[in-house]
Amino acid sequence: MDAGVRGSGERSDVAAPAGSMSAHAAGWVLRSAVAADVEVIAELRAMVMRADLERLGRYDEHRVRQRLRDSFSPQHTSIIVIDRELAGCVTVRPAGGRQWLEHFYLAPHQQGQGLGSAVLRTVLERTDAQGLTVGLNVLQGSAARRLYERHGFVVEAHDPIDVFMVRPPGAMAGAAAKA
């Protein structure tokens, strides 16, 4: 792992956001994911998604972890660190002519304090600078949908389980239409 950029948090590797470390004024750091991170992230995913998956009748203790293991991409994943402890993670991976925001999880004790907005703002500043559209999916009824809408994502499609959202480059935060 290289020393990375300190200060502004800017990194130029949108397709592979885990290419360096970057520190932010609020005290959080993005560091490159490594293969050994997969199990701790799988556990974080299971913890964070459990309530929504149970509400939808879709929680399976093994499957929730295995889906992360099967799609884990260290070269596209950044680990969010506060005080040398894992606070969350985010993946931004190219596919289908856009960047896909995936596996964006924050530890429960880090939620509701502006960290998600700060990390998302950093990711979107990079994609905007490169003129890239960002897509994601969020579970129906998830509180995370409001975060994405505040940052310019709009509903592209939905099914009984997932809401698929998209954000064109430069979309203004808070400009999303209510779906």
C-alpha atoms as one frame of an Amber mdcrd trajectory, in Angstrom:
protein
   0.000   0.000   0.000   1.426   3.370  -0.930   1.385   6.439   1.287  -1.326
   8.098  -0.798  -2.574  11.642  -0.772  -3.151  13.569   2.441  -5.446  16.536
   2.872  -8.087  17.086   0.203  -8.956  13.437  -0.282  -8.819  13.720  -4.056
  -7.811  10.656  -6.004  -7.851  10.360  -9.750  -8.479   6.639 -10.072 -12.278
   6.569 -10.297 -12.469   3.121 -11.868 -10.245   1.766  -9.126 -10.792   4.038
  -6.100  -8.672   1.902  -3.823  -5.389   2.968  -5.418  -4.129   5.082  -2.521
  -4.873   6.475   0.904  -6.475   9.838   1.445  -7.147  11.685   4.685 -10.049
  14.053   5.264 -10.537  16.978   7.595 -13.247  15.113   9.523 -10.710  12.470
  10.529 -11.607   9.653   8.182  -9.268   8.012   5.714  -9.841   5.938   2.604
  -7.322   3.170   2.173  -6.943   0.579  -0.531  -8.711  -2.693   0.127  -6.704
  -5.899   0.069  -7.876  -9.476  -0.364  -7.590 -10.072   3.395 -10.366  -7.483
   3.987 -13.046  -9.727   2.495 -14.168 -11.435   5.718 -14.424  -8.294   7.843
 -16.400  -6.614   5.052 -18.652  -9.683   4.711 -19.397  -9.441   8.443 -20.056
  -5.700   8.179 -22.437  -6.331   5.263 -24.349  -8.975   7.210 -24.718  -6.649
  10.212 -25.714  -3.563   8.220 -28.152  -5.266   5.842 -29.813  -7.664   8.267
 -32.821  -5.522   9.272 -33.722  -4.583   5.680 -33.247  -8.126   4.400 -35.346
  -9.549   7.249 -38.081  -6.974   6.546 -38.111  -8.136   2.915 -38.063 -11.814
   3.919 -34.675 -12.269   2.225 -32.185 -12.672   5.075 -30.032 -15.781   4.901
 -27.066 -15.844   7.286 -24.777 -17.614   4.806 -25.980 -16.002   1.562 -25.599
 -12.403   2.812 -21.890 -13.031   3.382 -21.305 -15.231   0.328 -22.698 -12.626
  -2.079 -20.027 -10.211  -0.861 -17.287 -12.826  -1.117 -18.365 -13.713  -4.660
 -18.275 -10.113  -5.894 -15.464  -8.644  -3.779 -13.096  -6.596  -5.919 -10.183
  -5.235  -3.868  -8.896  -3.176  -6.797 -12.177  -1.197  -6.855 -12.830  -1.069
  -3.107 -11.813   1.478  -0.505 -11.883   0.891   3.234 -13.108   3.795   5.370
 -10.952   4.121   8.479 -11.403   6.308  11.562  -8.837   6.193  14.353  -7.237
   3.123  12.752 -10.507   1.166  12.907 -12.697   0.043  10.043 -15.662   2.400
   9.800 -16.978   1.122   6.464 -16.237   0.485   2.825 -17.266   1.519  -0.665
 -16.757  -0.035  -4.085 -16.848   1.869  -7.382 -16.488  -0.422 -10.362 -16.879
   0.168 -14.101 -19.527  -1.869 -15.911 -22.128  -1.304 -18.584 -20.893   2.141
 -19.603 -21.094   3.602 -16.104 -19.537   3.377 -12.673 -21.393   1.173 -10.186
 -21.465   2.226  -6.553 -21.575  -1.020  -4.590 -20.923  -2.370  -1.120 -21.245
   1.032   0.533 -21.542   0.063   4.196 -20.888   2.007   7.386 -20.571   0.454
  10.819 -23.814   1.131  12.720 -22.110   3.405  15.270 -20.803   5.559  12.377
 -24.199   6.056  10.733 -26.189   9.274  11.037 -23.163  11.502  11.624 -22.476
  12.754   8.105 -19.792  10.201   7.249 -21.858   8.585   4.491 -22.490  11.969
   2.873 -18.820  12.918   3.112 -17.619   9.664   1.538 -20.293   9.777  -1.152
 -19.428  13.406  -1.952 -15.767  12.418  -2.410 -16.666   9.526  -4.725 -19.066
  11.681  -6.773 -16.576  14.542  -7.121 -14.225  12.086  -8.834 -16.870  10.634
 -11.139 -18.164  14.121 -11.988 -14.640  15.302 -12.842 -14.403  12.476 -15.368
 -17.929  12.955 -16.735 -19.087   9.526 -15.562 -22.607   8.354 -14.774 -23.007
   6.395 -11.532 -25.544   3.635 -10.954 -26.482   1.700  -7.838 -29.188  -0.417
  -6.358 -30.656  -0.118  -2.892 -33.143  -2.360  -1.122 -36.795  -1.288  -1.159
 -37.567   0.678   2.000 -33.911   1.224   2.933 -33.082   4.507   4.665 -29.996
   4.684   2.422 -32.235   5.676  -0.491 -32.702   9.143   1.042 -28.915   9.603
   1.191 -28.626   8.797  -2.505 -31.521  11.082  -3.441 -29.891  13.968  -1.543
 -26.830  13.469  -3.734 -28.679  13.620  -7.046 -29.606   9.978  -7.700 -32.989
   9.298  -9.288 -34.925   6.066  -9.691 -34.265   4.340 -12.993 -36.231   1.131
 -12.290 -37.457  -0.982  -9.400 -38.732  -4.422  -8.537 -40.209  -5.870  -5.334
 -36.744  -6.110  -3.719 -34.467  -3.487  -5.302 -34.583   0.132  -6.414 -32.124
   0.896  -9.232 -30.881   4.475  -9.214 -28.710   6.554 -11.508 -26.884   9.860
 -11.242 -25.612  11.645 -14.326 -22.343  13.549 -14.018 -22.746  16.896 -12.323
 -26.207  16.208 -10.876 -26.799  18.690  -8.110 -27.113  17.375  -4.565 -30.724
  17.549  -3.421 -31.963  17.928  -7.002 -33.364  14.407  -7.278 -37.028  14.033
  -8.087 -39.047  12.022  -5.613 -39.985   8.661  -7.116
